[in-house]
Amino acid sequence: MISKKYKDRVEVVTFSTDPKKDWLKGIKNDNITWLTLNDGKGSYSKPVLRYGVDGVPNFVIVSPTGIIVDKWASYGKVESGMGELEQKIVAQIGK
């Protein structure tokens, strides 16, 4: 799990557009241990609009100085066998 594997160098935060009942159920079912946020406004929430979320799942890598260094929507595996998110984290911060 990325949130544990890179916990000393990466902070994982998720934003949900699900209805509150579904969001809370997902946290429990998926055993989410990182910060997950939902303001109840769905696709019109400030984070969704601010970061230009255009698909789910949506990933944004933000540098420690607050600069967006990469953004994309979708899961994906790459040749290394890592998920796309992990590959991009490794490219930014190393293993």
Secondary structure, DSSP 8 states (H G I E B T S, - for coil): -HHHHTTTT---EEE--S-HHHHHHHHHHTT--SEEE--S-GGGSHHHHHTT--SSSEEEEE-TTS-EEEEEES--B-TTSSBHHHHHHHHHH--
